[in-house]
Amino acid sequence: MDKLRKVLGFSKLAIGKIKLAKQVDKTRDNRPDNKVEKNMEVIAQIYPDRIVVSHGSQQQTFSPQAPFTTRRLLVGNFAPAEQCLKAGLKQLGCFGLFKRPTLVIQPMAMCEGGLSEVEERCLMELGLSAGARDVRIQVA
């Protein structure tokens, strides 16, 4: 450590702080309550003008300030749907410094006969812009 201090020009106080920080990190890693769920999977069910977001046993319903469903499309207005989904993910505590959820989007209406490529792309972009790491689409 003395060689490192001389080469880099650190004071003894700075070296002591580095040693202390390493010890604190080791104690944090051993605590069971500090586990970060790496592959958090969140399900977002999209209904006309509302989104139900669930993770584990938590489930919450969110409605946008402005409607996002049009007469022809489940997500016809992108911005209100994005804000609604972001609020839902934030409320469930799915975001952190290093955690972003895997999102499963389930359109629950207006999907008779399957989804077109445009609708799939819209739902994919909706999930990614809301902050998801990965997005899967499940048609019920």
Phi and psi in degrees as a GROMACS rama.xvg file:
@    title "Ramachandran Plot"
@    xaxis  label "Phi"
@    yaxis  label "Psi"
@TYPE xy
-63.8024  -37.466  ASP-2
-64.5467  -43.0766  LYS-3
-61.6751  -41.6674  LEU-4
-62.9691  -42.1914  ARG-5
-68.8697  -41.759  LYS-6
-68.0293  -46.4949  VAL-7
-88.4928  -13.0426  LEU-8
80.1014  23.2466  GLY-9
-77.3453  147.422  PHE-10
-82.9243  168.473  SER-11
-64.5938  -32.4629  LYS-12
-64.9862  -42.3274  LEU-13
-65.1235  -40.1433  ALA-14
-63.4786  -40.012  ILE-15
-62.6766  -38.7197  GLY-16
-67.119  -37.1682  LYS-17
-64.6062  -43.2266  ILE-18
-62.9835  -43.0533  LYS-19
-63.1398  -42.044  LEU-20
-62.4902  -39.8751  ALA-21
-64.0509  -39.2808  LYS-22
-67.1179  -40.1377  GLN-23
-64.5758  -41.5601  VAL-24
-61.8504  -38.4725  ASP-25
-64.8899  -39.1894  LYS-26
-70.8698  -33.378  THR-27
-66.9265  -36.4799  ARG-28
-67.8954  -25.1098  ASP-29
-86.4134  -11.8973  ASN-30
-78.1936  134.469  ARG-31
-72.7202  -24.0195  PRO-32
-82.6869  -0.337121  ASP-33
-102.277  21.5177  ASN-34
-76.5812  136.095  LYS-35
-106.394  125.144  VAL-36
-75.6493  114.836  GLU-37
-79.0161  -39.5807  LYS-38
-111.013  65.2964  ASN-39
-72.8479  123.503  MET-40
-108.425  124.423  GLU-41
-117.952  137.391  VAL-42
-106.138  127.739  ILE-43
-117.984  112.531  ALA-44
-96.8247  123.016  GLN-45
-104.106  117.483  ILE-46
-109.307  169.551  TYR-47
-59.7458  117.302  PRO-48
59.622  28.5089  ASP-49
-160.52  152.382  ARG-50
-129.189  129.599  ILE-51
-105.122  117.942  VAL-52
-109.826  130.539  VAL-53
-139.433  145.017  SER-54
-145.616  117.809  HIS-55
63.2179  -123.931  GLY-56
-93.736  -5.77353  SER-57
-85.2684  135.353  GLN-58
-148.006  131.733  GLN-59
-140.552  148.623  GLN-60
-108.606  135.968  THR-61
-129.066  136.537  PHE-62
-117.688  140.095  SER-63
-78.0285  164.958  PRO-64
-71.9442  -36.9121  GLN-65
-117.972  144.431  ALA-66
-65.0963  141.399  PRO-67
-107.409  -12.016  PHE-68
-89.4233  135.666  THR-69
-108.239  -178.512  THR-70
-64.1688  -32.5896  ARG-71
-102.9  -24.3662  ARG-72
-126.018  143.425  LEU-73
-66.2299  -44.0239  LEU-74
-117.358  89.7933  VAL-75
-94.1924  -29.5144  GLY-76
-115.533  113.004  ASN-77
-73.062  -45.2744  PHE-78
-60.451  -47.3019  ALA-79
-64.178  -35.446  PRO-80
-66.6794  -40.1656  ALA-81
-64.0776  -45.2338  GLU-82
-63.0996  -39.0523  GLN-83
-65.6181  -44.5299  CYS-84
-67.5882  -39.739  LEU-85
-60.7667  -43.9862  LYS-86
-62.923  -39.4782  ALA-87
-64.9922  -44.242  GLY-88
-66.5541  -38.4268  LEU-89
-67.0929  -40.0407  LYS-90
-64.109  -35.4522  GLN-91
-77.284  -9.39895  LEU-92
76.838  37.8651  GLY-93
-87.4833  -7.76561  CYS-94
-110.962  146.864  PHE-95
-156.667  -168.383  GLY-96
-64.1382  -42.9879  LEU-97
-122.091  12.8665  PHE-98
-120.981  132.566  LYS-99
-136.851  138.816  ARG-100
-81.8679  158.725  PRO-101
-88.4518  128.423  THR-102
-110.319  128.598  LEU-103
-107.116  113.936  VAL-104
-99.9723  127.123  ILE-105
-120.117  103.956  GLN-106
-71.2216  126.21  PRO-107
-103.577  -0.274801  MET-108
-150.845  162.715  ALA-109
57.5837  36.9412  MET-110
-129.989  27.6503  CYS-111
-64.2626  129.937  GLU-112
81.9328  9.6212  GLY-113
92.606  178.899  GLY-114
-106.474  147.222  LEU-115
-79.0721  168.451  SER-116
-61.5587  -35.5616  GLU-117
-66.2713  -43.1611  VAL-118
-66.1107  -41.0152  GLU-119
-62.0041  -43.3195  GLU-120
-64.2816  -38.9396  ARG-121
-62.7954  -45.5052  CYS-122
-66.9531  -37.5212  LEU-123
-63.5774  -47.1541  MET-124
-64.335  -35.4516  GLU-125
-60.9533  -47.6269  LEU-126
-65.6674  -43.2636  GLY-127
-67.9343  -39.6633  LEU-128
-72.2799  -21.3902  SER-129
-78.4861  -11.884  ALA-130
114.407  12.3308  GLY-131
-76.8519  150.033  ALA-132
-74.7546  -43.239  ARG-133
-143.969  149.266  ASP-134
-129.63  132.411  VAL-135
-121.519  145.922  ARG-136
-114.583  126.996  ILE-137
-118.492  120.322  GLN-138
-96.2705  122.789  VAL-139
